[in-house]
Amino acid sequence: MSFVEANPGQAVFRLSMEGVEQIDASFASEAIVELVRRYRCNKGICLVDLLDPELRFNIDLAAARVNVPVAIWNGNVIEMIGGQPSQGNREALEYALKRPYARAAELADTLSLSIANASTKFKQLWEQGFLMRSESAADSGGVEFLYRRIG
Amino acid sequence: MMATAPQPSECVIALPGGWVKARKFEDALRRSGDALGGPFTSVLIQVPADCKLMVDVIIRLLSFCNQAAAMTKRIRLQFAEGSESLRGYLSRIGFFDHLLPTVEVHPARPLFSGADLHRGGNSGLVEIARFSGTKAADHDLVDNLAATAHRSCVARTDAAALKNAVFTIFAELIGNVSEHSQSSLDAFAVLQTYAGGNQVRMAVSDSGTGILQTLRPALQAKGDAAAVLSDVHLLVEMFRKGVSRLDDDSRGNGLAACASHAVRFQAELDVRLLNQRVLLIPSNNVFQPNMAYSQEELPLLWGTHISFSLKIA
């Protein structure tokens, strides 16, 4: 946590689990999941090198218990463990996880939704910690949000 | 003139023969009256020749004897003639090493500790380890317990999962004793594999205040709805969802994590509280109140005594 605080300009932190052999339930909840939750909406904290299925099981359990999604990267593939999106937001999340950036207008187009509806889905996913977002200039001249994967 | 019946001063507990699991042990305690909570000044435990005690019962018995001794009751363990193999096993597992010196053993305590002679030599057994609410467990203890469980089934595909389960469960149970039991009497942990390695039985026994006695007032203080649940329902909630004494919901999930690991091995969970024993059997991969079997109004036993029996068949 002090490392995150010491780097205020950094938006993404990748925690490597390489060399970790065993963690207990308290460490999974209080160190890893709590860190991800604390910086939700502000920083993107994801896990890398999490190849051990048992370590992954422990973090998944701890995160699911408090409904906090945790992003893990295996090479170029991202996967969310722990908290899961509502049924209604599942497709929107899958869409966003497949590309580097996603805009509400494109999601609306792909899933045949209104832009307001697509926008709400992405906003909820951001608030719940599934996605990061930043502002960018829209083609129309206003501001629109760019949503992206954590990591 | 009012007649008064003389109070018996000695409580006689006759353990049964054959395999003694928690239920049989508690039945024997109940039949003999309230040894610790009653007015008895002396307690005699009779152990028949063909008695075989499961490890969780052994550390429960150990805590019971030490509690009686700490209450300055005279306590005797009377082994029948022909019980050499049980005494040998108890010595091997370290039972006599942790039995308070004022507990009398008949015919005699072993001259040498089998645990000291053979420590670590059996791939399916971790000798009884001692720690307490005021003295933390040995740093390597949980790793050793997990490594032993792993060794006992190393060829199996789920060996890593078993190791993780054993590590998680002991880390939590032992950590809980250090944090909450508030007792200077020793607590104990033990692990034994049975039936050709198809069952791993692990247990932690402490002589502290009792898990619900520390949890319930804290829940009442923070206005948690779980505070009014019955003992059995509260216990099930602790293992099912996690219940925290604190407002911080990142805490208090450890027992629920233990349960999630345990149900992967269809584990039965046995919990002895001050006056009650609850057996939880998983159904649809969770522990539920309707699959809880309770023995109530049992004689007093201080502390919390938890055992998990993992099936790896």
Interface residues (C-beta under 8 A of the other chain):
Chain A: Q22 D24 A25 S26 A28 S29 E30 V33 E34 R37 D52 P53 E54 F57 N58 L61 A62 R65 V66
Chain B: V142 D143 A146 A160 A161 K163 N164 F167 T168 A171 E172 G175 K241 G242 D249 S250 R251 N253 G254 A256 A257 C258 S260
